[in-house]
Amino acid sequence: MSCFGRATVDTVGVAVRMALIDTFFHGRSVPLLLDEPLVNLDHKRINETLKELEKMAASHQVILFSHQESLLKKAAKSGWNLITLNGRDGKQSSSEDERSK
């Protein structure tokens, strides 16, 4: 796949993972773990990928690890359940904590 750009390879990688879950675990809810899947994508691909992940989250647990602040803001606007690690102390906060304040 060296003839494709990094963003294309990453996009295909996420799509393949989602397809594998649907194919092999049809009807069963299994988690989808993604570590920095959107780091090389442009804004258009990020938005499209997030839409697809939201669809998948209706029937599967989606866990997405990222350090991108812009992604955190988009996820918060969409109502995702967020868990963040704050700085060097590693203290956690979640969107549930913020909603209860």
KAJO-V599745 format. One record per backbone hydrogen bond with DSSP energy under -0.5 kcal/mol. NH is the residue of the N-H (numbers start at 1). CO is the residue of the C=O. If there is no record, write none. Layout:
nh->NH co->CO
nh->NH co->CO
//
This chain:
nh->4 co->1
nh->9 co->5
nh->10 co->6
nh->11 co->7
nh->12 co->8
nh->13 co->9
nh->14 co->10
nh->15 co->11
nh->16 co->12
nh->17 co->13
nh->18 co->14
nh->19 co->15
nh->20 co->16
nh->21 co->17
nh->22 co->18
nh->23 co->19
nh->24 co->20
nh->25 co->21
nh->28 co->25
nh->30 co->28
nh->32 co->61
nh->33 co->31
nh->34 co->32
nh->34 co->63
nh->36 co->34
nh->36 co->65
nh->39 co->36
nh->41 co->38
nh->46 co->42
nh->47 co->43
nh->48 co->44
nh->49 co->45
nh->50 co->46
nh->51 co->47
nh->52 co->48
nh->53 co->49
nh->54 co->50
nh->55 co->51
nh->56 co->52
nh->57 co->53
nh->58 co->54
nh->58 co->55
nh->59 co->56
nh->60 co->56
nh->62 co->60
nh->63 co->32
nh->63 co->61
nh->64 co->62
nh->65 co->34
nh->65 co->63
nh->69 co->67
nh->72 co->68
nh->73 co->69
nh->74 co->70
nh->75 co->71
nh->76 co->72
nh->77 co->73
nh->78 co->74
nh->79 co->76
nh->80 co->75
nh->82 co->80
nh->84 co->93
nh->86 co->84
nh->86 co->91
nh->87 co->85
nh->90 co->86
nh->90 co->87
nh->91 co->86
nh->93 co->84
nh->95 co->82
nh->98 co->94
nh->99 co->95
nh->100 co->96
nh->101 co->97
nh->101 co->98
//
